[in-house]
Amino acid sequence: MCRLHTEGIEHGCGHYIITRKVAKDDCRNKFCMNSETHPPGRCNSCGENCKRYFDPDASQHVTNRTGDYCVQCMYWFKGEGARRRQ
């Protein structure tokens, strides 16, 4: 599967959020929708056989670190979805 080289922000909750995709390592597999060798518009079995998603990042370059939670975690840990403390 294809892999990305990315830059992003590391949040206090531990999540890494991509801010920029720097480069792509092409796997050269005709069954990978992200590869240059995948036949555009002529693939009859994309729904069941072709891989849609990238593999884990080949490299992650942290451009900034913040103590704040990411948007997804903010709701569950500090927002309305958090357990009520007594």
N, C-alpha and C positions, 0 to 999 in steps of 0.2 A: 504494500500500500504506500501511497505517497505520504511524505512527511514535510512539515513546515519548519522553518527557522523563524522564530518570532521575537518581538520585543513586547514587554508588558509591565503591569504594575502588580506588585505582591501586596496583598491586603493583610490586615491583622488577623483575619479569620483563617489565613493560610491559602486562600485561593489566589491563583495567578490569572489575571485578566489580560488578554491580548489587546494591545493597542495598535500594533502594526505587524503585518506579515512581511518579512524581509525577503525570504526566498523559499523555493519549493524543491525538494528532492523528488524527482519523478521516478516511480517504480518501474515504468515501461511495461506495465501489465495491461493487456487489452480489456480485462474485466474490471479495471479500476476507472470509475467515472472521472477522476481527477487527473488521470494520466493523458499525455499527448497522444498515446497510441490507441485510446478508446475511440471507436468509430462514431463520429458525431451524427446523430439522427438516424443511423442505420442499425442500431442495436435492438434486436427484437426481444431480448431476455433481460433487459436492465432491471425490471422489477424484482426478479428473484435471484439472478446470478451475479450481477455487478455490484461492486463495493462502492458505497456512496460517500463514506466518511474518511477523513485522514487518520492515519495512525498517530500515536502520541508524538509531540513535537520532537524534531531532531535536536533542536537547541532552543533554550529559553534565555533571553537576555533581560534581566530585571533592570528597568530604567528608573523605577521609583519604588520606594517602600512606604507604606502608610499604615498607621495603627488602626485606621477605620475598617469596619467590616465592609465587604462588597455589598452591592445592592440586594442580591438574593439572600444573604445571611442577615442583613439588617432587619428585615421583617421578622424573621424567626427568633432572633436573639435579643433584639433591642426595640422592636416595633410591636405592632398589634398582635402578632402571632406568638410572642414570648409568653411563657408561663407566668402567671401572676405570682409575685413574691409576697410572702406573708411576713 
